[in-house]
Structure formats: structure tokens, C-alpha cells
């Protein structure tokens, strides 16, 4: 297998990643240790706690690795487990201004170290208000980390969740407009099986923010097949970007925010080798490659590229093409898009000469 360093050297654009699925395991253990690992809904394995509390650096490294392996194994058993891991192990750590700032800052640092030159980072601000923070306080904590970033392009995408309602969507759309300098997109996420399709209450608010220049993307067709109602509502909202979008006979020029390893972990695809991303790509669909998250999948964008090379023999021309697709579909300004494209063309040219 081609060394991972080769793929880290490739400049990359990442459109689809969730902040609350991308924490560093070591940071999580540090923050849980502040509560004496008090998590009644999801007790910690004793071995991990003992390794961490030993205070020895080597043991804490081992604890971090074991903790991530534990979470990956648990989350990979079902989509229900995946959600439970977020609710019980992640969200309790993301309820303070300091923690939100730190977690966002670290995710951007990790992206930079992985060769990512532009990142659209999505999250649901309403999930971080469970211990008293206001939506504004949540946004300002995350934005502070973004504002301090100077060597990687970062925009935020705000997510409404399928089990919510129009009232929540209205608050979120107002948030998008209020912080439009930093928020470039509005998304509908969460369990597609329980609340399928392009939900009308979300679409109403989505169209409102679209008219003010906020981009639209939606988690769709990861678990369910396309329907005529979906297609009609996508056309009504002028929505072309689909989070995942791997099901059914796709039509039109939808941009697919595909997250291969995530689809395997959540059981939507049996293995990376059997993932439809290659077939979709060679058929001319607008494929982009993404992580969805780095924690429960134990992946990075460079690792996704490494697997695409190994299983489908993708080369630099293929990676350049999916990045061109990502730049074109991104919500960055025209000026930034031009800069990113020039940066990629120069870098990939150097690599193929």
C-alpha cells in the first residue's frame, strides 16, 4: 500500500465533516478526567481509565488508542450505536465555550496537518446548549477558533436535524444569516430512515437563507433510495449538493459528498472494496471525497485517498478531479475558489511531472 505520507502531501478540499464526530481521543480523555470519568449512561472500560490515571505519558497514549478503538467498534455495530456514542461520549464534552473553542481549534490543526487547504466544517449549534449556553455563545466559541486560522480556508455549515421541527429550523436559519461572514451553508442531517426525504419544514427555511447567499446541502440517499418527491423538492430549492448520495439510480448533476469509510462503519456498504464511489465516479457523477468524521471511523482524508488508490487504483489525475469538483461545489467566494484551484493545479502538476 502506498505510504500515507504521499497522500498527506496532496493539497485537499474537504466539504463534508462533522465537528462532533472529529474530536481527538486524547482530548476527550483529558476532558472526561476532569469529571472523574463520571458517565452513568456509558461507563468507561476500566482498563482505559487505569491507563490514563497512571499519569505515565506512554500509558496515556495507549489509553487514547484503546479508547478510539473501543468507540470505533461500538459505533460500527449499528447506526443506533453510532448516534449513542455521539450523545453519551461526545456531546457532554461540547457544552462549554472553552471546550467548543478547543475542539474546533484542534480539528482545524488536524486538517492542516493532513494537507487540507480548505474545509467546510458542519455542526448543529442547538446540540451544544444543553448546559445553558445560548446559540450565540455556541457560535461565537466556534467562530473564534475559525477567526484565528490564517493558513487554511474554513467555513461553517449549520445543521438542522431531521427529528426537529420548523421552530428550530427558523432559529437556525436566523443564525446562518446573523453569522453569514462565517456560515456558508445550511444542512439537514440525522437519521434518514426515521424521517426520510427532503423535509418540507426544513426546505421552507432553506429557501429563505439561500436567497441571502447561504448555500444548501442535505444528507440524502445514504440509507434510502431517491423518490420523485425528493427530486421535486431538490429542484424547488435549487439544491445540488447531497451529503452521501450513494443510493439508487442518480439523475442530473448532483454533487455527491461521499464518505466511503463512514458508509462502511455505519453498515450502509459491506466493505470499502464494494463501495459504489468508483462506479459513480467513472460514470461521470460529480464525486467528492470526504471523511464525515475522524473519530468513530478512525480515518482522515489522506487515509481515504490511500484506500481509493489501493482498491480502485486512483491516481493523481483522479484525486485532482474530485478536488476540482469540491472547489466548484464549495461555498467559498469566487476569489478563494480561484486561489484554491491555482494552488491545486500547481501542486498536482509538480507531482505528475
ABEGO torsion letter per residue (X at the ends): XBBAAAAAABBBBBABBBAAAABBAAAAAAAAAAAGGBBAABBBBAAAAAAAAAGBAAAAAAAAAAAAAAAAAAAAABAAAAAAAAAAAAAAAAABAAAAAAAAAAAAAAAAAAGBABBBBBBBAAAAAAAGBBAAAAAAAAAAAAAABAABBBBBBBBBBAABBAAAAAAAAAAAAAAAAABABBBBBEBAAABBEBBAAAAAAAAAAAAAGBBBBBBBGAABBBBAAAAAAAAAAGBABBBGGABEBBBEBBBBBBBAAAAAAAGABABAAABAAAAAAAAGBBBBBBAGBAAAAGBBAAAAAAAAAAAAGBBAAAAAAAAAAAAAABABBAAAAAAAAAAAAAAAAAAAX
